[in-house]
Amino acid sequence: MSDLKSYEGGCHCGQVRYEVKLDLSQPAVTCNCSICQKTGSMLSFTPIAQFTLRSGDAALTDYQFNKKVIHHVFCSKCGVRSFARGVGPDGSEMAAINVRCLDGVDLGDVKTMQFDGKNR
C-alpha cells in the first residue's frame, strides 16, 4: 500500500524550491556511482507529474555524464543538487528527489537501499 505524502524542498540558498509527492515508506536509494558517492545523494523516485518546480528554473544548471540519460541539475548559486530528471525503466519521465533536501524530514526515519551504479 502506498503512503504518498506531499513535501516541499529545495536547495541551500532557497532559490530552487519545489513540491513533490513521495512515498518515503519505501527505501530511498543510495548509489555508489561516481557522482552520487561524491555528492552523498539519498534518492526517492516519483513520476514527473507528482513534481512541481515552484522557483529557480533559471538558476538550474544541467550536468550529464556517462550515458547522458539523467539530468543532474543543481543550483548555480549554491551548488546543491536537490533533484534530478530522467526516464524510468518503463520509459516514463521521473524525478529523482534528494531526500536530504526535503523540509522537515527526519533522515533517521528513512530506510535506505544500496544501488550498485558503479558496476552498471
Buried (B, 14 or more C-beta within 10 A) or exposed (E): EEEEEEBBBBBEBEBBBBBBBBBBEBEBBBBEBEBBEEBEBBBBBBEBEBBBBEEBEEBBEEEEEEEEEBBBBBBBBBEBBBBBBBEEEEEEEBBBBBBBBBEEBEEEEBEEEEBEBEEE
